[in-house]
Amino acid sequence: MATKKVTVTIPEDLLDEIRTEAAERGLSAYVAEALRCKRDRDRLRELVDWLQEEHGPVTDDEHVEALEELADLDAEHERRHATAEDNAGEAA
């Protein structure tokens, strides 16, 4: 993948935190990942806005149901992650 060097200005305290968190993968990789996440969130926000224009706002009940589904998905993800770690430990 082609890359291009750019200059950005970041508050010093934030940069210090990011450098600590980025550690092994490097600052550039961390920033690129953060920018991808921000771009994806912006695109999702555009989709949500469009869907609400087409179908109306999300009701409180729909919001609660969506949060419950997300909680279920998070729990399943954690369960699978723990199982994978257990299996990796047994193989070693």
Backbone torsions as a table, in degrees:
resi	resn	phi	psi	omega
1	MET	NA	134.1	178.4
2	ALA	-72.1	144.5	177.3
3	THR	-127.8	162.8	178.2
4	LYS	-141.7	134.4	180.0
5	LYS	-82.2	133.3	178.3
6	VAL	-133.1	164.0	176.2
7	THR	-112.9	130.3	176.9
8	VAL	-130.5	156.8	176.6
9	THR	-109.0	125.4	-176.8
10	ILE	-128.9	136.0	176.1
11	PRO	-53.6	138.5	-173.3
12	GLU	-58.4	-42.6	-179.2
13	ASP	-64.3	-38.1	177.3
14	LEU	-66.3	-43.1	179.5
15	LEU	-60.2	-41.4	178.3
16	ASP	-60.8	-43.7	178.5
17	GLU	-63.9	-44.0	-178.1
18	ILE	-64.3	-42.9	179.1
19	ARG	-59.5	-40.4	179.0
20	THR	-64.3	-45.5	-178.7
21	GLU	-71.8	-34.2	-176.6
22	ALA	-72.7	-33.9	179.1
23	ALA	24.8	-103.4	-171.0
24	GLU	-67.0	-37.4	-175.9
25	ARG	-78.3	-18.1	174.9
26	GLY	95.7	152.9	-177.3
27	LEU	-63.1	-44.3	-178.5
28	SER	-60.8	-43.9	179.4
29	ALA	-64.3	-40.6	180.0
30	TYR	-62.8	-47.5	-178.9
31	VAL	-65.4	-41.6	178.4
32	ALA	-60.7	-42.9	178.1
33	GLU	-63.7	-41.8	179.1
34	ALA	-63.3	-40.5	179.0
35	LEU	-67.2	-38.6	176.2
36	ARG	-61.8	-44.0	178.8
37	CYS	-60.9	-43.9	179.1
38	LYS	-62.8	-44.8	177.9
39	ARG	-60.0	-44.3	-179.7
40	ASP	-63.4	-40.9	177.7
41	ARG	-63.6	-40.8	177.8
42	ASP	-61.6	-42.2	179.1
43	ARG	-66.3	-39.4	176.8
44	LEU	-64.5	-40.1	178.2
45	ARG	-61.7	-41.1	176.9
46	GLU	-61.4	-41.8	179.0
47	LEU	-64.4	-45.1	178.8
48	VAL	-60.0	-45.4	178.8
49	ASP	-59.4	-44.4	-179.6
50	TRP	-64.4	-45.6	-179.5
51	LEU	-62.1	-38.0	178.6
52	GLN	-69.7	-33.2	175.1
53	GLU	-65.6	-39.5	-177.6
54	GLU	-76.7	-38.6	-169.7
55	HIS	-121.3	0.5	-178.4
56	GLY	89.7	166.8	-177.9
57	PRO	-68.8	157.3	177.5
58	VAL	-71.3	133.8	178.7
59	THR	-78.5	164.5	177.0
60	ASP	-60.1	-41.0	179.6
61	ASP	-63.6	-42.4	178.1
62	GLU	-63.8	-39.0	179.1
63	HIS	-63.7	-46.2	178.5
64	VAL	-61.2	-44.2	179.9
65	GLU	-61.6	-42.5	179.0
66	ALA	-63.6	-42.2	178.6
67	LEU	-63.7	-37.9	177.2
68	GLU	-65.0	-41.9	177.6
69	GLU	-63.4	-41.5	177.5
70	LEU	-62.9	-41.0	177.9
71	ALA	-62.2	-41.2	177.3
72	ASP	-63.1	-43.5	178.4
73	LEU	-63.8	-42.3	177.6
74	ASP	-60.9	-43.2	179.6
75	ALA	-63.5	-41.8	178.0
76	GLU	-64.6	-41.4	178.2
77	HIS	-61.2	-45.8	178.9
78	GLU	-62.2	-40.5	179.3
79	ARG	-62.7	-45.8	-179.9
80	ARG	-66.1	-39.0	179.2
81	HIS	-63.6	-44.0	179.3
82	ALA	-64.7	-40.8	178.7
83	THR	-63.6	-42.2	179.6
84	ALA	-64.3	-39.9	178.3
85	GLU	-66.1	-40.9	178.3
86	ASP	-62.5	-44.4	-179.9
87	ASN	-65.1	-37.4	178.5
88	ALA	-67.2	-37.7	178.8
89	GLY	-67.5	-35.9	179.4
90	GLU	-70.9	-32.1	-178.4
91	ALA	-73.9	-23.4	-176.5
92	ALA	-77.4	NA	NA
